[in-house]
Amino acid sequence: MKHSYFSFFTLSFFILLLSSCEAPYLADDDPSTPSATPPANLTLSVFQLEQTPFTDITRTAPADACTRLNYALYDASGTKVKQINQTSSDPDFGNASFQLEPGTYRLVVVAHSSNGNPTMTDPGKIQFTNAQGYSDTFLYSEMITIGQEPLTLSLTLNRIVALCRFIITDDIPATVAKMRFYYTGGSGAFDAATGYGSVNSKQDLKFDVTAGQKQFDLYTFPFKSTESTIHLVVTALDASGTELTQRTFDVPLEKNKISSLSGAFFTATPSHPSSASVTLNTTWSAETQITY
């Protein structure tokens, strides 16, 4: 009998001991429950992009002008601390939120339609590659301060590229499968602080020739100067990559302006020399026409 009482009290003691060691249950709405992720204290909305038609400057929504948006934040030393990449198929395209420690940061937002995201490790050298291709590109870059109160910004991005529009006015032979455009004097990378080119790049693009296609758009980031010139080598290739026709051009470019070259590429005559060099009007002009 004593053995039974002893066993009963021993078992009860161990049950009480285990109950006292178990962690208390916290309901999801219990205010003492720690939050897994701090709330965002920087909210961004890309309001509009600068567009340049042939007559005037207008504004357009992001999805009408680009397929990719890249957001990056850098600390005072230039080290990247956050980055978000979006494509136009994302439901939140044009909107982004960050949770940051209080301090001063450079906010950089890039809008473009390249085949991939640029390398954004260094804000002084945000770089695209030949494989990605170069496209119409827009930039927002400012220093911001994060304090105790959340910050909401509505952003307008400005164009930072120059466009060389190459137009062939004569018939393209049936044997031509690709057009190659190799150009130097521009840049495939830019400095976020200035919006101008930061690397003297060798840009090399090939386009498949489709029926009726006679216009090819070439983009570059000009270096900081009133005018800049690219040296352009244009080559027609057959299906095996053999060169059929090649011509060279010196093309003046300026940021946010179009230099349009048009002429008979395959039936050149002495009156249409293979090299053209002209000067852009430095006052605003949506497009400068050049005949080769």
C-alpha positions as CSV (number, residue, x, y, z in Angstrom):
1,M,0.0,0.0,0.0
2,K,2.8,2.4,0.8
3,H,4.4,1.5,-2.5
4,S,1.2,2.5,-4.4
5,Y,1.0,5.9,-2.6
6,F,4.7,6.5,-3.3
7,S,4.3,5.7,-7.0
8,F,1.3,8.0,-7.3
9,F,3.0,11.0,-5.7
10,T,6.2,10.4,-7.7
11,L,4.2,10.4,-11.0
12,S,2.3,13.5,-10.0
13,F,5.6,15.3,-9.2
14,F,7.1,14.6,-12.6
15,I,3.9,15.7,-14.4
16,L,4.0,19.1,-12.5
17,L,7.7,19.4,-13.2
18,L,7.3,18.9,-17.0
19,S,4.3,21.4,-17.1
20,S,6.4,24.1,-15.5
21,C,9.2,23.7,-18.1
22,E,7.0,23.9,-21.2
23,A,7.1,27.2,-23.0
24,P,3.9,29.2,-22.9
25,Y,1.8,29.3,-26.2
26,L,1.6,32.7,-27.8
27,A,-1.4,33.3,-30.1
28,D,-0.8,35.0,-33.5
29,D,-2.5,38.2,-32.3
30,D,-0.6,38.3,-29.0
31,P,1.2,41.7,-29.0
32,S,4.2,40.0,-27.4
33,T,4.8,37.9,-30.5
34,P,8.0,39.2,-32.2
35,S,7.5,40.2,-35.9
36,A,9.4,38.1,-38.5
37,T,10.0,41.1,-40.8
38,P,10.2,44.8,-39.9
39,P,7.8,46.9,-41.9
40,A,9.1,48.7,-45.0
41,N,10.3,52.3,-44.4
42,L,10.9,53.2,-48.0
43,T,8.2,52.9,-50.6
44,L,8.8,53.7,-54.3
45,S,6.4,54.3,-57.2
46,V,7.7,54.9,-60.7
47,F,5.3,57.6,-61.8
48,Q,6.4,58.3,-65.4
49,L,9.3,58.0,-67.8
50,E,10.6,60.7,-70.1
51,Q,9.7,59.9,-73.7
52,T,10.9,61.7,-76.9
53,P,8.7,61.6,-80.0
54,F,9.7,63.6,-83.0
55,T,8.1,66.8,-82.1
56,D,8.2,67.3,-78.3
57,I,8.9,65.8,-74.9
58,T,6.0,63.9,-73.4
59,R,5.6,61.5,-70.5
60,T,4.4,57.9,-70.4
61,A,3.7,55.0,-68.0
62,P,6.6,52.6,-67.3
63,A,4.9,49.6,-68.9
64,D,4.6,51.5,-72.2
65,A,8.3,52.2,-72.5
66,C,10.3,49.4,-70.8
67,T,10.1,45.8,-69.8
68,R,12.5,45.8,-66.9
69,L,13.0,47.9,-63.8
70,N,16.0,47.6,-61.5
71,Y,16.0,49.3,-58.0
72,A,19.3,49.6,-56.0
73,L,20.4,51.4,-52.9
74,Y,24.0,52.1,-52.0
75,D,25.5,53.3,-48.7
76,A,27.8,56.3,-48.3
77,S,30.8,54.3,-49.3
78,G,29.2,53.2,-52.5
79,T,28.5,49.6,-51.4
80,K,25.2,48.1,-52.7
81,V,22.9,47.2,-49.7
82,K,19.7,46.3,-51.5
83,Q,18.4,45.5,-55.0
84,I,15.0,44.6,-56.5
85,N,14.6,43.5,-60.1
86,Q,11.2,43.5,-61.8
87,T,9.8,42.6,-65.2
88,S,6.6,44.0,-66.8
89,S,4.8,40.8,-66.2
90,D,5.2,41.2,-62.4
91,P,1.9,42.4,-60.7
92,D,3.8,45.1,-58.7
93,F,5.8,46.4,-61.7
94,G,6.6,50.0,-61.0
95,N,6.3,49.7,-57.2
96,A,8.9,48.6,-54.6
97,S,9.4,48.7,-50.9
98,F,12.5,48.4,-48.7
99,Q,13.3,48.1,-45.0
100,L,16.5,50.1,-44.3
101,E,18.5,51.2,-41.3
102,P,18.4,55.0,-40.7
103,G,21.1,56.8,-42.8
104,T,21.9,58.3,-46.1
105,Y,21.7,56.3,-49.3
106,R,22.0,56.7,-53.1
107,L,18.8,55.5,-54.7
108,V,19.2,54.3,-58.3
109,V,16.3,53.1,-60.5
110,V,17.0,51.9,-64.1
111,A,14.2,51.3,-66.7
112,H,15.1,49.4,-69.9
113,S,14.1,46.6,-72.3
114,S,17.3,44.6,-72.5
115,N,17.3,40.8,-72.4
116,G,18.7,40.8,-68.8
117,N,19.5,42.9,-65.8
118,P,22.6,45.1,-65.8
119,T,25.5,44.6,-63.3
120,M,24.8,47.1,-60.5
121,T,27.6,46.3,-58.0
122,D,29.3,49.6,-58.6
123,P,27.1,52.7,-59.0
124,G,29.9,54.3,-61.1
125,K,29.7,51.4,-63.6
126,I,26.2,50.1,-64.1
127,Q,26.9,47.9,-67.1
128,F,25.0,46.1,-69.9
129,T,26.6,43.5,-72.2
130,N,26.4,42.7,-75.9
131,A,24.6,39.5,-75.1
132,Q,21.9,41.4,-73.2
133,G,21.6,44.1,-75.9
134,Y,21.2,47.8,-75.5
135,S,17.8,49.5,-75.3
136,D,16.1,52.8,-74.6
137,T,17.2,53.4,-71.0
138,F,15.9,55.7,-68.2
139,L,17.5,56.7,-64.9
140,Y,16.6,58.0,-61.5
141,S,19.5,58.7,-59.2
142,E,19.4,60.8,-56.0
143,M,20.7,60.8,-52.4
144,I,18.0,60.1,-49.9
145,T,17.9,60.1,-46.1
146,I,16.0,57.4,-44.1
147,G,15.0,58.6,-40.7
148,Q,12.5,57.4,-38.1
149,E,9.4,58.1,-40.2
150,P,8.6,56.0,-43.4
151,L,9.5,57.7,-46.7
152,T,7.3,57.4,-49.8
153,L,8.6,58.7,-53.2
154,S,7.0,59.0,-56.6
155,L,9.7,58.9,-59.2
156,T,10.2,60.3,-62.7
157,L,13.0,58.7,-64.7
158,N,14.9,60.5,-67.5
159,R,16.4,59.1,-70.7
160,I,20.2,58.7,-70.6
161,V,20.9,57.1,-74.0
162,A,21.5,58.4,-77.5
163,L,20.0,56.6,-80.5
164,C,21.5,55.9,-83.9
165,R,18.7,54.9,-86.2
166,F,20.1,53.2,-89.3
167,I,17.7,53.0,-92.3
168,I,18.4,51.1,-95.5
169,T,16.5,52.6,-98.5
170,D,17.5,50.2,-101.2
171,D,16.5,46.5,-101.6
172,I,18.2,44.0,-99.3
173,P,19.5,41.1,-101.3
174,A,17.9,37.7,-100.5
175,T,21.3,36.3,-99.6
176,V,21.6,38.6,-96.6
177,A,20.6,36.8,-93.4
178,K,22.0,39.1,-90.7
179,M,23.1,42.7,-90.3
180,R,26.0,43.3,-87.9
181,F,26.6,46.7,-86.2
182,Y,30.0,47.2,-84.5
183,Y,30.6,50.6,-82.9
184,T,33.1,52.3,-80.7
185,G,33.2,55.7,-79.1
186,G,30.1,55.1,-76.9
187,S,29.6,53.2,-73.7
188,G,27.7,50.1,-72.6
189,A,28.0,51.3,-68.9
190,F,27.1,54.5,-67.1
191,D,27.8,56.4,-63.9
192,A,24.6,56.6,-61.9
193,A,25.7,60.0,-60.4
194,T,25.9,61.7,-63.8
195,G,24.0,59.5,-66.2
196,Y,26.9,59.6,-68.7
197,G,28.9,56.7,-70.1
198,S,31.8,55.5,-67.9
199,V,33.5,52.8,-70.0
200,N,34.8,53.1,-73.6
201,S,32.9,50.0,-74.9
202,K,33.1,47.9,-78.1
203,Q,29.4,47.4,-78.8
204,D,28.6,44.6,-81.2
205,L,25.1,43.7,-82.2
206,K,23.7,41.3,-84.8
207,F,20.1,41.4,-86.1
208,D,18.3,38.7,-88.1
209,V,17.0,40.3,-91.3
210,T,13.2,39.7,-91.6
211,A,11.0,40.4,-94.6
212,G,10.6,44.1,-95.0
213,Q,12.9,45.1,-92.2
214,K,15.0,48.1,-93.1
215,Q,15.4,50.0,-89.8
216,F,17.8,49.1,-87.0
217,D,18.1,51.0,-83.7
218,L,21.4,51.3,-81.9
219,Y,21.7,52.7,-78.4
220,T,24.7,53.9,-76.4
221,F,25.5,55.9,-73.3
222,P,27.4,59.0,-74.5
223,F,30.4,60.3,-72.5
224,K,30.0,63.7,-70.8
225,S,30.5,66.2,-73.6
226,T,28.5,68.5,-75.8
227,E,28.8,66.1,-78.7
228,S,30.2,62.6,-79.1
229,T,30.8,60.5,-82.2
230,I,30.7,56.7,-82.6
231,H,32.7,54.9,-85.3
232,L,30.2,52.5,-86.8
233,V,31.0,49.5,-89.0
234,V,28.0,47.9,-90.7
235,T,28.3,44.5,-92.3
236,A,25.8,42.4,-94.2
237,L,26.3,38.6,-93.6
238,D,24.9,35.5,-95.2
239,A,23.5,32.5,-93.4
240,S,27.0,31.1,-92.8
241,G,28.4,34.4,-91.4
242,T,30.3,35.3,-94.6
243,E,30.7,39.0,-95.2
244,L,28.8,40.3,-98.2
245,T,28.9,44.1,-97.9
246,Q,30.6,46.4,-95.4
247,R,30.6,50.1,-94.9
248,T,31.8,52.5,-92.2
249,F,30.2,55.7,-90.8
250,D,31.1,58.3,-88.2
251,V,27.9,59.3,-86.4
252,P,27.5,62.2,-84.0
253,L,25.3,61.5,-81.1
254,E,23.9,63.3,-78.1
255,K,22.0,62.1,-75.0
256,N,18.3,62.0,-75.5
257,K,18.5,62.7,-79.2
258,I,18.2,60.6,-82.3
259,S,20.7,60.6,-85.2
260,S,19.0,59.0,-88.1
261,L,21.1,57.6,-91.0
262,S,19.3,56.7,-94.2
263,G,20.6,55.8,-97.6
264,A,21.2,53.1,-100.2
265,F,23.5,50.7,-98.4
266,F,23.9,48.0,-101.1
267,T,24.1,50.3,-104.1
268,A,26.5,53.0,-102.9
269,T,27.8,55.4,-105.5
270,P,30.4,58.2,-105.3
271,S,27.6,60.7,-104.5
272,H,26.8,58.5,-101.5
273,P,30.2,58.0,-99.8
274,S,30.7,55.3,-97.3
275,S,31.6,57.7,-94.5
276,A,29.4,60.5,-93.2
277,S,30.4,63.0,-90.5
278,V,28.0,65.8,-89.5
279,T,27.4,68.0,-86.5
280,L,24.3,67.9,-84.4
281,N,22.5,71.2,-83.6
282,T,23.1,71.6,-79.9
283,T,19.7,73.2,-79.4
284,W,16.9,70.7,-78.8
285,S,16.0,68.6,-81.8
286,A,14.1,65.3,-81.5
287,E,15.8,63.9,-84.6
288,T,18.7,64.9,-86.8
289,Q,18.5,63.5,-90.4
290,I,21.7,62.3,-92.1
291,T,21.9,60.9,-95.6
292,Y,24.7,58.5,-96.4
